[in-house]
Every structure is written in C-alpha cells, then in structure tokens.
C-alpha cells in the first residue's frame, strides 16, 4: 500500500494530476498507520501482522 501510494505521488506530480497526488498521500498515510499498528502488536483486520 505504501509503495502504491508513493508511485501515485510520483505519477501525479509528474503529470500534474492532483487526484493522483491526493490518492497517493492517502494511501501512504493509511499504509504507514497499518504498518505501525502491526509492528507494535495490534491486530489489523483480524491478522496478527500486516504486510
């Protein structure tokens, strides 16, 4: 999710498409939050680890 967000950020910035930029930011933020929750041991979506 984080990688997809970064790709959308780059493509949105290069092509000047603001919706891709916004979606990229949202995906990166959600991915980082899920990664942190999984790293500290909280279950995410019924799973012990989030990859």
Legacy VTK file of the C-alpha trace (Angstrom):
# vtk DataFile Version 3.0
C-alpha trace
ASCII
DATASET POLYDATA
POINTS 51 float
0.000 0.000 0.000
2.862 2.333 0.815
4.639 1.552 -2.451
1.469 2.114 -4.464
0.961 5.442 -2.681
4.494 6.544 -3.499
4.031 5.547 -7.144
0.792 7.540 -7.328
2.513 10.529 -5.714
5.286 10.466 -8.304
2.952 9.961 -11.284
0.566 12.643 -10.042
3.410 15.087 -9.566
4.974 14.380 -12.962
1.702 14.560 -14.892
0.182 17.346 -12.817
-2.908 15.322 -11.913
-3.992 16.415 -8.463
-6.360 13.487 -7.806
-3.457 11.036 -8.131
-1.414 13.187 -5.765
-4.245 13.161 -3.212
-4.832 9.407 -3.517
-1.097 8.818 -3.138
-0.965 10.793 0.099
-3.989 8.943 1.473
-2.540 5.530 0.619
0.839 6.354 2.132
-0.748 7.589 5.364
-3.039 4.550 5.683
-0.174 2.204 4.884
2.095 3.770 7.488
-0.631 3.648 10.150
-1.343 -0.038 9.444
2.380 -0.805 9.422
2.885 0.885 12.810
-0.153 -0.879 14.312
1.141 -4.228 13.091
4.649 -3.511 14.347
3.512 -2.785 17.913
1.464 -5.985 18.060
-2.104 -4.812 17.484
-4.217 -6.989 15.261
-5.072 -5.348 11.959
-8.085 -6.758 10.139
-8.038 -9.928 12.208
-4.384 -10.611 11.435
-1.530 -10.505 13.880
0.827 -8.918 11.333
0.189 -6.610 8.402
2.479 -6.993 5.411
LINES 1 52
51 0 1 2 3 4 5 6 7 8 9 10 11 12 13 14 15 16 17 18 19 20 21 22 23 24 25 26 27 28 29 30 31 32 33 34 35 36 37 38 39 40 41 42 43 44 45 46 47 48 49 50
